[in-house]
Amino acid sequence: MNIESIADHLELLPIIGKWHWDEWGHADPNGSVDTWTDGLRERILRDKVPTTYIALSDQSELLGSVTLVDHDMDTHQELTPWLAGLYVSDEFRNLGIGSKLVNHAAEKARRMGITKLFLYSSTAAGLYTKLGWQIVDEEFYEGEEVSVMVLNLT
């Protein structure tokens, strides 16, 4: 498996856009697959936020993705930047790909001079805790209970 910048694989943006829409689009009543794909097109910088990383198999099959963004919760504009959109294709889950994507994004953020990353999750706080993230808040957001978490990169 290789983890690479989406900037080198722009043809994969529609697949990731559909993944994200199918997974989280219910929270965006005004959105669509196209608007979510267009949003990803703005997250393609190489060495600064916003950026997206993808996991590819040795045969160049798209396995998953993760993004670094300036803001991911409108209730916490004071917190920045965020790890967002961690997604692994169904058939490749539970193989450690998500953990590798998170760790890759965190290391890239550290190299950018970022000292803290934030994220929120309704389902994967346990995974993130195992990777060193700490819960800093719990709240009701976009129709569900979420954990707001931080990872210190120093």
N, C-alpha and C positions, 0 to 999 in steps of 0.2 A: 504494500500500500504506500502511496505517496500523498503528501499534503501539499497543495500548490495554491497560488493566487488565482482567483476567478478571472483576474485581468488577462490571463493566458488562455482562458476557456470561455469566452463570452457566449459561445453557442449553447452553453449549458444553462444559461440564465432562465430560459422558459421552463426547464424541468424543475429547477429549484423554486421558481416562482409558484408553480403548481403545487409542489410539495408544501410550501409554506401556506399557501391559500387553503389547501385541503386541511391542514393541521390547525391553523389559527384564524382563518378568515371569518369564522363565526363571530369574532369580536369586532369586526369591521363592517357594519351594515352598508356603508357607502363604497366599499372596495370591490375589487374583482381580481381574477387571476392576472389580468393585464396590468392593473394598477400596482399590484404587488410585484410583478416582474419588473415594471418600470422603476419601482423603488429600489430594487436590487441593482439596477443599472447605475444608480448613484452611489453604490457601495463597492467600488472596484479599484480603489487606490491601492498602490502596492505597499508603501511603507508608512502610511498614516491612516488614521480613522477618517472616514468610514471605509472599511475593507471587508472582503469575504474570502474565506479559505475553503477549499474543497478537498475531500478525500477521494482518491481515485485508486481503483484496483490496479494490479500490475498489467491488466489488459485494457486499461484506461476507462473502465466502467465507473460511472459516478456512484459513490457510496454514501456521501453525506456532505454537509456544509455547516459552517458557523460564521458569524459576522461580528465585527466590532463596530459599534455606532456611538455617536455622541450621547444620545438620549434614547431610552426605550420605554420610560414611564412618564406620562405627563404629570403625575403626582409627585415626582422627584426630580424636578429640573435642576436641583442643586447637585445631583450626583452625575458624574461623568468620568470616563466613558463606560459603555456597557458591552458585555458579551450578550449576543442575542441570536435567535434563529438557529440554535443547534438542532440539526435534523439529520437522522440517519435513515436511509431507505429501509422499509420493513424487513426485507429479506436479509439485511446485514446487521440487524440489531443484536445486542448482547454479545458482540465480538470485541468490544473495547474501542471501537472506532470513535464513538462519541467522546470518550475520555481523551483519546489522542488528539481529536480536533480541539477540545477545550484547552489542553495543555499546550498545543501548538499556538493557538491564538494568544494565550497568556504569555508565552515566551516572546512572541512577536511584539506584543504590547510592551513588555519589559524593555525590549530593544529600542522601542520608540520613546523610551523615557517615562512611560506611564507607571505610576506607583500603586494605583488601586484600580481594580475593575469591579463593576457591579453587574448583577443580573437579577431577574426574577423568574420564578418557576412555580407552577401549580402542582407539578407531578414529580420533579426530579431533584428535590432538595437533598435527598439521601446520596445520590450520585455526586452532586457538587460538594457536599460535606466530605465525602471520601477523597475528593481532589483538593481539599484544603480551604474551601470556601466557608464563610461563616454567615449565619443568619443575623441580619441587623434589624429586620422588621418583618412583621406579618400583617397583611391587610387584604381587604376585599378589593379586587381590581378586575375590571372587564368581566364581571359576572362570576368570579371565582376567588377562592382564597389562594393567595400567593405568598411565597417567601421571598423577601428581598435579601440578597446576599452580596458579600464583598470578598474579594481575594486581594490580599496585600502582596504586592510584587517586589517589595524591597528586601 
